[in-house]
Amino acid sequence: MCKTVGTYQGKWIGVPWAIGGGLVAYRKSWLAEVGYEKFPVTWDQWHDAGKKLKAKGRPIGQTLGHTFGDAPGFWYPYLWSWGGKEVEADGKTVALNTKETVESVKFAISLWNDCCDPGGLAWDDSSNNRAFLAGTISLTNNGASIYLEAKKKPDSYLTESGKPMKDDILHAPLGTGTAGHFALPGPFIHMVMGYSPNQKAAKDFLRWVNSKPVFEEWFTSQQGYTSGATKYWEEDPVWDADPVLKPFKDLPNSGRLMGYAGPPSQQAAEAQTKYIIVDMYAKAVQGMAPEDAVKWAHGELAKIYG
């Protein structure tokens, strides 16, 4: 992620920061019980660990619903890790219907059925937080909010042995596939509209609020929940304050944005808001043939990019 300041279609814009989603919060003692002192890396290892955890009544908790962050934040990187992509680098040619995408869907079916809480089909962005803190799931894709809540209220969120849950939570990257490991940071963009009569004041404010001394105070307050927009913020002291949150420091380095392999675009945003990639996997885990689910999603993207 890099900080940008300039214009786009008559608007003055800046990308100052991103939510540090795209990591997994997990119960380290529960993973250790099924043989994983270190968090599983590959999707095959995820399946092995998840199957054992679900057998103990501690499934993986992952949403396949129409959420703001948690569903796209898992399923887009999952697609990329298999070598799948929405479009070619030209940002126009739809390229979803490939062997790699079909294989990702086939594996997702077994991962879902063998390892996950089936209720995730209807989960919103808060459902996995509640399930994790209630002790009904073992791991979930999330930002730092689960841990920060447990840390803030150590007497309210306890393990089955009565100890503070915060001491049994760690963070790890999403799974690695044949094409690698990726994340989907959530960038937040500030804009000043071209037709605004107060452009100078607005630009001056944005420059001020994103100046290092001012931004530093806010960044520190986030405790690692957000990533800075430049490499400079990787060296911030906030990352040494709590080792449980330190994995979020490197998250932007594996980040890709919507519309890969093309650039972010209006079409990519439309595809996201219509949940085409998420629904491709949701349809498959509910019984649609993998090839048909991919064909459907490819057709929906063609309508947007055509």
N, C-alpha and C positions, 0 to 999 in steps of 0.2 A: 504494500500500500504506500502510495506517495502523496504528499500534499500538492495540490494543484490550485492555482489561482489564475483565473482568466475569464474568457467569455464563451458562452455557448448559446447560439440562437438568441442573441441579444440580452442574455442574462450574465451577470457577473457571478462567478461561482468559486467555491473553495471546498476542498474535502479535508476537514480538519482531524477526523478521528474515526475509529470503527469499533463497534462492539466486539469484544473478544469471544465470540461463540466458536463453535467448531471443535471443541474439546469434549472429552468424556469425563463426567464426574462418576466415580465408582467407589464401592465399598472394598477397601483393600483386604480386610480380613475374609470377606466372602470369596473374593477371587483366590486368595491363598488356600482356602478350604478345597477348592476344586483344582488345585495344582498350579496356580499362576501367581507366583511371588512377584513377577513382573507382568504388567498388563499385556494382553495379547496384541500382537502386531498385525499379522495377516488376517484376512477375512476367514480363512480356514481355521485359524486359531480362535477367532471370535466365535465361530460356529461351535467349535469343541467346548469352549468355556461356557458359552451361552446355553448350550444344551444341558450341561451339567448343572448350571445355576437354576435353570427353569425346573429341572427335576427336583430341586430342593425348595421350590416355591419362591424362587428369587429371580424372575425373568429379567431380560433386558427390557427397558422401557423406552420405546421410540415411537414418536407420533408419525402417522401417515395421513394426518388430517390437513385441513386448509388453515395452517398457522402462519403467523408473521415470520417467525424465524426458525423454529426448531425443525420443522419438516424440510424446507429447502436446505437448511444448514447441514442436514445429514445426507439427503438423497442426491443433491447435486455433486458433492464430493465423492459420494459412493459411485455414481455414474462415471465420473472422471477417472477414478482409481482403476476402473476396468478398461479404460481407453475410449469410453463413449463420449460423445459431444453433441451439442445441439446443431451447430453449424460449422462450416469450414472457416478458415481464417479471413475470408472475404466478408464475413458477417452476413451473408445472404443465402448461401447454398445450404439447405437443410441436409444434415448428415447423421441424423439420429439412428436410422434403421441400418444397423451394422451387426456383424457377428458379436462384436464386443458388447454392444448394448443388450442384445438378446441373452448372452451369457450372464450379464449382470442381473437381469431380471430372473433368470432361472435360479441363480444362487440366492437372490433376495427371497424367493418363495420358501426355500428350505430354512434360511436364516429366520424368517418371520415365524414360520410354523413351529420350528424346533426350539427357538430361543426367546421369542418376544411375547410381551403381554398383548393379547389380541385386542384389548380395549384401546390400544394406541391408534386404531383407525379413526377414533372419534375424539382424540385428545387435542386440546388447544395448547398454547405455549406455557400455561401454568400447570397443566395436568401432571407432567413428569416431575416438576418440582415437588408437588404435593405427594406424589407416589413415592419418590425417593425419600423424602423426609419422614414419611409414614412407615418406611421400612418394607415396602411391598415390591420394590424393584432393586436390582443390584447395580445397575449402571445406566447412564442416559447421556445423550448429546445435549450439552448445555453451556451457557456462559458460566461465570463464577457465582451466579446468584444463589445456587443451592448451598454451596459451601459458606458463603457470606452470611446467609440466614442462619445456618447451623452454628456458625461462629458467634453471631450476635446473640443467640439465645441458647447457650450450651446446656442449660437446665431443662429446656423444653424439648429438645430433639436428642433422644437417647438411643443407644443400641439396645439389642435384646438383653445384654448383660447389665444395662443401666448406666453405661459410661457415655460421656458426651459423643454424639455422632461425628462432630467436627474432627475428632482425632482419628476417625476411621475413613476419612474421605481424601482421595487423591485425584489428580487430573492426568489425562493421557490423550494422545492424538486419536483421531478416527482411524479406521483400518487402512492397511496398505494392500493395494491390488497389483495386478500385473503391470499396470501403467504408473504406479507410484502412489504417493499419499498427498492428499490435497485438503484444503479447507475453504469455507465460504465466509469470509469476514463480512460483517454488516456495515458498510460505509455510511456515514451520515454527511449529508451535503448541505452547505449553507448557500443560499442564492439571494441575489438582489435582482429583482425584476427590472428589465430594461425600461419599462414604462413608469417606474417609481419616481415620484418627485423628490424623494429624499435619498438619492443614491449616494451622495458624498458622505452623509452622516452614517448611513448603513455600512458603507465600505470601511469607514474609519472605525466603526464599532467592531466589525469583524476582524480587522487588523489588530485592534487592541485586545480583544478577547482571546485571539490566537497567538498573541505575543508570548514569548517563553515564560516570563515571570507570572503572568496571569493564568496561562494554560497550565503551568506547573502546579498551582494550587488545586485546580480542578482535577488534574490527572492524578495527583496524590490521593485525593478524596475517593477516587474510583477503586483503589486498592488492587488494581490489576484487572478489573472488569472490562476496561477498554484498552485498545491498542492505539498508540500514537500514529500519526500519519507519515512520519519520517523515521529514518534509522536512529536519529538523535534520541528518540524516546525509548529505544531499547536499552540505553545505558542509564536510565533514570533510577534513582535509589528505591523507588517503589517496588522494584522487582526483587530486592533483597530483604524486604520487610517480612515476607511470609513465604517460605519455600513451597507451600501447597499451591500458591498462585503463580509461581515462577514459570510453569509451562506455557502460560498465556503470552509470555514475552516474545516467543518466536513464532507465534501463530501467523502473523501476516506473511512470513517468508514462504509458507506453503499455500498462500491464498490465491484463488482465482475468482473472477467475477462472473455474474450472469452473462450468458451469451457466448461463453467459450466454445469454439476456438476463435470466434470473432470478438470484437470489442463490445463493451457494454453499449446498449442501444435501447431505443424505445420498443423495438420488437422483442428484445430479450426481457425487458420489464413486463411487457404484456404477457409473454409466455409464463413468467413467474406468477403474475397475479391471477392467471387462469389455472395455475397449479398443474401444468401439463406433465412435467417430469415427475412430480409427486404422484399424480393420479395414474401415471403409467405403472408404477410399482404397486399402487393400491389396487388397481384393477387386477393385476396378476395374482396378488396374494389372496384375492377374493374369488379366484377361479378362472379368470380369462387366460387363455394360452399365452405364454410369453411372446411368441411371434406376433400374435394379434394385438397384444398390449403395445408393443413397440410400433407396429404398423399404425395403430390408432394415434399414438403420440406424434409420430412423424407427420402424419396427415394434418394434425392440428397445428404443428409448427409451420407446415407449408402454407396454411391459410394466413398465418401472421407474417411470414417472411416473403410470401409470394408477391 
